[in-house]
Amino acid sequence: MQRLSRTITPLLLLVAACATTTPRTPPPATSDAGAVADARAALDRGDVRAAHALLEEQLVQEALIQINSLADGGELELALARADELVAMAPAQTSVQDARRRAAVLLATQRLQEARALYAAKNVRDAIAILDQVVTLSPSNADARALRGACALALGTEDGDPFLFEDALKEFLFAAKSGARPDAWIGASRASRLLYYDGFDRRRIEDAVLLAREAVRAVEEGQLSVEELTVLPSQVHAEAAFDLYRAARNAQELEAAKQAAAETRAALEKCIGSRPEEAQAWLQLSSLLEWEEQIPEGRDVLRNALSLRPGDDSLHSNHARLSRSIGGYEEVVSAYAHFLKEHPESA
């Protein structure tokens, strides 16, 4: 494919020639087909400004046809390059800006699909490199920003790099606040929580709780469906609130700890109500009760979980540990005799 400037050299020469003479007021616009002839006629009568305007418009229209043809044919990088050339030539024309924007959006969409495939294949570093291009091409693309946040979060966890958590937080917040990706509140809460672990800045975990509440609210208002989510907003809420509870306990802030404990418990019970088959919420609820020195109640939570997941090793080990705390070895034996009576298939 020849470059744009080569395809319309005669027009460029005429435009250049027109640009060297004193301009005058242009006549009314004529059709594109007769633009060159009209420009020559304008030059013959000494109306250089009119000739220049006619030739420039013809040049732009031919370039727009070429750019849109390239874009429609899938040659998106070339279409964008030609559009950039045209923007440099006619930056104020809305049609030129629109053509450039269209080429950029189409290329961004194509690159986003590539990044999604790489992310699904756990090739996160290559995915985020492509997403850098996507965000440059289409800065307001909430899907790209959310996926870039997920990549930054994964790389930050792998590399132990808090700067990547900051990057992830920024991307998730952009996507969430756009309104297009309410699920990004989940990622934003997780990023803020990981930043809390970097320096134990209390504000970070408080922010994580607030962001998780936004995700929970999105579910309650019907913006998110828990059936479509891998991670429940209530689970992320519980994790952040539990960390806030422990921070308040360690700081001997009893009222703040009491409020955080209640918030954690409510979030965990919501998790269990949504997905009772998952062990994590049961374990966290039992741990919270243990922190609150309610060990028998914590063991009861695990016993209820074992009725749903009798083969779960983590539930068994924690159930045995709490039984031992309550009554030593004899209590462990008694508790498991009761469990085997209820679940003889586990013997």
Disulfide bonds with the S-S distance in Angstrom:
none
